[in-house]
Amino acid sequence: MFDMSRWRQSAAVTKSARPNFDLKSLAVAVALALALPVLSSPAQAGGKTITAVMHSDLRVLDPIITTAYITRDHGYMVYDTLLGMNSKYEVKPQMADWKVSDDKLVYTFTLRDGLLWHDGKPVTAEDCVASLKRWGARDGMGQKLMDFTKSIEAPDAKTIVLTLKEPYGLVLDSIGKPSSAVPFMMPKRLAETPSDKPIPEQVGSGPFKFVQSEFQPGVKAVYEKFKEYKPRSEPADWQAGGKVVKVDRVEWITMPDAQTAVNALQSGDVDFMENGPYDLLPVLSKDPELKIEVLNPLGFQTFTRMNFLNPPFDNPKIRRAAFLAMNQKPVLDALVGDPKYYKICGAVFGCDTPNATDVGSESLVKGNGVAEAKKLLAEAGYDGTPVVIMAPTDVTTLKAQPVVGAQLLRDAGFKVEYQATDWQTVVSRRASQKPVKEGGWNMFFSNWVGADVLNPIGNVATSGRGKSNGGWFGWSEDPELEALRDKYARATTPEEQKKLAVEIQKEIYDKVIYIPLGEYKVPSVWRTSLTGMTQGAAIPMFWNVDKKD
């Protein structure tokens, strides 16, 4: 477990004893140590404990009510899923296996033996039916699945029967999706909570139990091994396979300052750091007691989105000019810096995935569209209307993109108004459909985790539903795109899906629905005393991880 009193002592080392620990970092570490309570106690002594610094503080605990990745990670600790996706993008049994009727309308899932909730009660099919319905009311892929669903029933304690109105090719992909919002299974009494209200307690059937009594938002979250959990017999493979817990506890410790977290990692007071800071990796790589590795091979996709409602981007030619002005390389150089951790790639649905294609992306990946952008601006009669870019300055992975994007637009002849703000303001303001003068906007930048862009149904930014039909921020309206997405939803083979994905990407780029600006990966860092850290589409996963004494 994390002993803050020990960290107080280790933080007081001299600069000569730890060369990379400067006086400013020392002051931060000491201040943090004095501000936080001792996080261990005699009652917690004994057994193996992994101490981890995650990418974010955990505050929202309900993994259905939010798409926040830290809450998704919490969900994988506490809850389990009916199905899981492996490293070949195959959906595999997890809590249940399945069979499909010849007419592709009836999916029958059978729960495996020995599944228990953390309160000791058996998992039933009724619990899972209620969980699927709650998830289906909230998640984008879940909503689409429910549109095609006639009924979900539990004829007995171990059987779930999902009956469709018509064949739908993404039933298993939806239930086995690895990232936000994941269809985690909950007891019926919790799953019957309205999907817009948080569940009152954390009771799952997953490999770890949440220790509510030790939860301190802004300080730590604690998980204990669920001794009655019965893992599958297959080897772990991403979110599929056996979840074998080899330690007694996992503690997530909040350390907002990266340098402080790095020093705790080097001293041995912390075992794992989810997001290793790029600028410190050269130093950390020389420490023989540390290992650096990218655990999520899908990485992140960074992108920009325009507002179709406000000038100048209500004009298709001007949107196209902005698209041609974009160039992935300078964006990624500013965001990441080290080419080892980024990839120039024009695939809307992710590089090296089943739906990957480069159609329509030449100017993005080669940066050769500026001359054409200037020509289109002239043809469109661009009158100098400023492009208002919302630019968060408080999130490391979102600072660079607006700066670079603004300059690329200026180079093509746009007038740009760069508005520095914080991320929460962007999150609130991007929902506004008002004119710019009344608090509206023209452009913002953000990131997706790779697992959330794998197909046109899960990737919400590919929507063409528009302002009046539940479209995503920016409100692109494109009936042709929606018709293609519906065809994709009905496709029943990978070959059909791939063909349609190519058509959809072409339409997205032609109409400039949104603009992927490349992919990047974030390395994690951990002490070599940990073994068994595994890759996945949603990481980190603390099952199958052991810790040497």
C-alpha positions, 0 to 999 in steps of 0.5 A: 500500500502507499505509505504517505509517511514514507513518501514524506521521508523520501521527498526530503532527499537532497538534489545531489542524491537524486539529480533529476529532482530539482528544488521546485519539484521538491517543494511541490512534493513536500507540499503534497506530502504535508497536505495529504493524510497517511494513506496506510494503516496497520489494519491494511498491512500484509499482502501485496498492494499495487500503488498506481498514479492514473491519468486522472482523479476518480470522482464519478463512479457510475460507468454508464452515466459518463464516458470519462475514461477514468470511470471506465477503468474503474468499471473494469475493476469492479464489473464484468462484461458478457463479452470481451474484445481480443487483440484480433478485434474478435468478440469472445465470451466473458460472462457468457457464450452465445448462439445465433439463430439461422435467420440472424434474429435471435441471439441466445446468451448463456451465463457461465457457472459460478458467477457471483456479485460482490454481496455474495448473491448469484448473477442472474439473467434478469440482472443482465437484461436490466443492465443491457437496457440501462446501457442501451438507453445511454450509449450511442452503440447501445441506442442503435442496437436497441433501435433494432431490438424487439425484446430482451428477455430472461426465460431462466436464471442463466439464459438471455434472449435478444430478439431483433426486428431485423438482422443487425450486424453489430450485435456482438460488437456492441455488447463486446465494445471495450471502451466508453460506455462499456455494457458492464453488468450490474445487479438488477436493483442497481441496473433499474436506476434511471440511466441519467441518475448515478447508481447508489452503490458499487456492487459488481461481479468483477475481479476486484471489490471497490472499498467504499470506506477508503474512497477519498475523491482527490486523494485515492481509490482502493480495490481489493481482490474478490476472492470468489471471482472465477476467471475464465480458463483462456489466457488474458488477451486485451479485454477477453480471457481470464482475469486472474488477480494475483495481488490483494489490493490496488490503490489509485493515488492522485498526484496531479503534478507529473514530476512529483509522480515521477519522483515517487515512482523512482523512489519506489513509493509508487509502482505504476504511472499510467501516463509517462511524461514525454519530456522525462522519458529519456531520463526514466529510460536510463533507470534500470528499475523502471520499464516503459511501454505503450499498453494501448496499441490503438492509442489516441486519435486527435481531431478537430471539429467545425460548427456547421451552423455558424459562418464561415463554416456553414459554407461547404467550400470554406469547410473544404478549404479549412480541411485542405489547410490542415496538416497532421505532422506539425500538429503531432510534432507540437503535441508529442514531439517524438515520432516514436509515439505518433503516427501520421494517418488519415484513417477515420476509423483508426490506423491498422484496424479492420476499417482502416483506409487512406481514401481522401486523406492525401492533403492531411498526411502530406500537407500539400493542400494549402494552394488549393485551400487559398483557391477555394477561399477565393471562389467561395468569396470568403469575406474575412469572417473570423474563425473562433477557435476554443483553445483549452490551456489546462489540459496537456494533451489539448494545448498544442492542437489549437495553436498549430491549427490556428496558424495553419488556417492563417497560412491558408488565408483565414482570419482566426480568433484564438480564444484561450480558455479551460477545458470545462468551458469548452465542454460546456460551450461546445453544446451552444448552437447560438451565433458566435456573438452570443457565445457560439463557436466555430472550431474545437479540438479534442482526442478519442481513444482508439477503441472509440473510433473503430466503426461508423456507429461507435464513432459519434463524430461521424454522424450526419444527423444535424441540429434537429435530429440529435447530431453531435456538437458541430451538427453536421447534416448529411442524409447521404452519410446517414444512409451509408451508416444505416447500411453499415449497421445492417451489414453482416460480414466484415467484407461488407462493413469494410466496403461501406467504411471506405464509402463513409470515409470518402463522404466524411472527407468530401463534406468535412464532417470532422478532421482526424489529425493523426494518432499518438500513443502514451507510454506507461511507466512501472517498476520492474517489481511488477510483472504481467502488465498486459496490453488492451484497448482500454488500459490499464488492467490490473488483473494478471499483474503480480508484484515481487516482494 
